Amino acid sequence: MCRSIKTLRRVDLPASDEEVRAAALQFVRKISGYRQPSRANAPAFDLAVDDVAQAARVLLDSLNAPASR
């Protein structure tokens, strides 16, 4: 699923906000079946992209954080 989404967890270079948002957009497009939602569905679509991007950023930041003891 979503083969165009590239791996964003990298040791040498953290993912940019643009990369995270692009991945979230591709994911929401895939699961919704919309490349471009109708005006009626745009608010829900945009909110989903924002939520997925935020969750992805939290995940990436957590994975790249040094382990605490």
C-alpha positions, 0 to 999 in steps of 0.5 A: 500500500502507498508505494510512493511513500518513502521511508522517513526515518533516517539517522543522518537527516530528520524528515522535513515537515514537507516530507511528513505532510506529503506522506500523510497526503498520499496515505489519506488519498489511498485510503479515501480513494480520492485524489482530490476530494469534493468541496463537501469532503475537503474539510474532512480530507484536510483534517485527516491529512493534518491528523496523520501528519501530526501522528507521523511527526510524533512517531518519527520524533519518538523513534529518533529520540535517544533512549532514556534510562 
